[in-house]
């Protein structure tokens, strides 16, 4: 996959909409759709959600780690 396809897929995996991704990457929404469709064709899934799952499962996208909140004592 191209670097841009990975960027678009990563932002998709973070839950951003096509229009938000377009604004962030300073590209058109149609270009976002093109990159996402090409990434999906390369990964083989049939939907946007499946593409994100495959990207996480293959390590293409690494989940952001969220610090565990400290335990509170009642």
C-alpha positions as CSV (number, residue, x, y, z in Angstrom):
1,X,0.0,0.0,0.0
2,X,1.1,3.6,-0.6
3,X,1.9,5.9,2.3
4,X,-1.2,7.9,1.5
5,X,-3.4,4.8,1.6
6,X,-2.0,3.9,5.0
7,X,-2.6,7.5,6.2
8,X,-6.3,7.4,5.0
9,X,-6.9,4.0,6.5
10,X,-5.3,5.0,9.8
11,X,-7.5,8.1,10.1
12,X,-10.5,6.0,9.1
13,X,-9.6,3.6,11.9
14,X,-9.6,6.4,14.3
15,X,-13.3,7.0,13.4
16,X,-12.8,10.2,11.2
17,X,-15.2,10.9,8.4
18,X,-14.1,11.2,4.8
19,X,-14.7,15.0,5.0
20,X,-12.6,15.3,8.2
21,X,-9.8,13.2,6.7
22,X,-9.9,15.4,3.6
23,X,-9.5,18.5,5.7
24,X,-6.7,17.1,7.8
25,X,-4.7,15.8,4.8
26,X,-5.6,18.9,2.6
27,X,-7.0,16.7,-0.2
28,X,-10.5,16.4,-1.7
29,X,-13.1,14.0,-0.3
30,X,-13.1,12.2,-3.6
31,X,-9.4,11.6,-3.2
32,X,-10.0,10.2,0.3
33,X,-12.5,7.8,-1.2
34,X,-10.1,6.8,-3.9
35,X,-7.3,6.0,-1.4
36,X,-9.6,4.1,0.9
37,X,-11.1,2.1,-2.0
38,X,-7.6,1.2,-3.3
39,X,-6.5,0.2,0.2
40,X,-9.6,-1.9,0.6
41,X,-9.0,-3.6,-2.7
42,X,-5.4,-4.5,-1.6
43,X,-6.6,-5.8,1.8
44,X,-9.5,-7.7,0.4
45,X,-12.4,-6.7,2.7
46,X,-15.8,-5.7,1.5
47,X,-16.5,-2.8,3.8
48,X,-14.9,0.1,5.5
49,X,-15.2,-1.5,8.9
50,X,-13.7,-4.8,7.7
51,X,-10.8,-2.8,6.2
52,X,-10.0,-1.2,9.5
53,X,-10.2,-4.6,11.3
54,X,-7.8,-6.2,8.8
55,X,-5.4,-3.2,9.1
56,X,-5.4,-3.6,12.9
57,X,-5.1,-7.4,12.8
58,X,-2.1,-7.3,10.4
59,X,-0.3,-4.6,12.3
60,X,-0.7,-2.0,9.6
61,X,-2.4,0.2,12.2
62,X,-1.2,0.0,15.8
63,X,-3.8,0.9,18.4
64,X,-3.0,4.0,20.4
65,X,-2.3,3.1,24.0
66,X,-4.5,4.8,26.6
67,X,-3.0,5.1,30.0
68,X,-4.8,3.1,32.6
69,X,-6.4,5.4,35.2
70,X,-5.1,4.9,38.7
71,X,-7.3,2.8,40.9
72,X,-9.3,4.7,43.5
73,X,-9.8,3.5,47.0
74,X,-13.3,3.9,48.3
